[in-house]
Amino acid sequence: MNGQEVPVACDPTAIAATDRPRYSQLIKQLRSAVRDRHELSDGFVYELDSKAIALTEVAEWITLERLCCPFLTFNLQVAGGGDPRLTLRGPDGVKAILQEEFPRK
């Protein structure tokens, strides 16, 4: 981001108050859609159940999440007819945030 380091700190107020109910709904849906996760050196890959969340809903969540967590790098991968994979990466400290946001089931 313009060569400046973005702090690893979430700012929920960056999401408009009118969008927060939808964000809450999407994060709950996304958490329930996570079937498995794989640890990376700088984040996690989450395997999602496509029956539990639509790709458009994942994209909508990313659109909102990047407002409050600009330090994250998002990658949504869809291969053929398989379930999507969401990769979340970031600088040191991001894994602890992600483990809290998406705890193991």
N, C-alpha and C positions, 0 to 999 in steps of 0.2 A: 504494500500500500504506500506508494510514493516514497519508498525507501525508509519509511519510519516503522519502528517496531511497535506492533499493537500489543497492549497489555493483555495478559491472560486473566480477564475478569469479565463476567457476564453483566450486562446492563439491561434488565427486564423492562425498564422504562423506555428503552429505545423502540419497543413495540407499542404502537398506539393503543390507548385504552380501549378503543372500539374493536381492535383486533385481538385483544388478549383472551376473550372467551374462545374464539376459534383456535388460537394458538394452544390453549389448554386442552381442547378437544383433540387436536392433531397430535400433541406430544403423548397423550394417553394412548391414542390409537397406534402411534409409532412404537411405543414401548411394548404394547401387546403383540405387535407384528414381528418383533425380533425373535427369530427362531434360534439363532446362534450368533456368537461373535468370535472374531479372531483378532488376537492382539498383534499390533505392529509396533515398531520402535517409537513411533510418534502418534499413535492413535489406535483405532479399531476399525475392523470391517464387520458390518452387521448384515447377516443374511435375513431378509424379510419375507414374510408370508404374504404373497400377493393377493390372497383371499381376505386378509385382514386389513390391508391398506392399499389404495390405488396409487399408481405412479403419480397422478396429478396431485394427490394429497401429500405424498412425500415431497414433491416439488414445492407445494404451498408451504409446508413446514420449513423447508430449506430457505425459502424467501423470507420468512419471518425470523427464523433462527439466526440468519446471518446479520440481522439488524442488531440483536442483543449480544451476539458472540462473533465479532468480526475477525477474531484470531483463528477461527476454524477454517479449514479447507474441506469442501464437500465434493464428493464424487459419487454419482448415482450410476450404477452399471446394470444394464439389462442385456442378457445374452439369450437370443432365440426365445424359446417359450419358457425359460427358467425363471425362477424367482429373482427379484432384484437384490442387489447388494449395495449398501450404503457405506461408503468409507468416509470417516471423519478423522482429520489429522490436524496437528497444530504444534506450536512450540512446547518447550518444557513446561510441565504442569497441566497440560491439556488432558492427559490420560486420567488423572484423578477426577477432573470435572466430568469426563465422560462416564467413568465408573459410577459416579454418583447419579448422573442423569439417566443412565441405562444400566441399572444393577443386574447382575446375573439372576436368572430365575431359579 
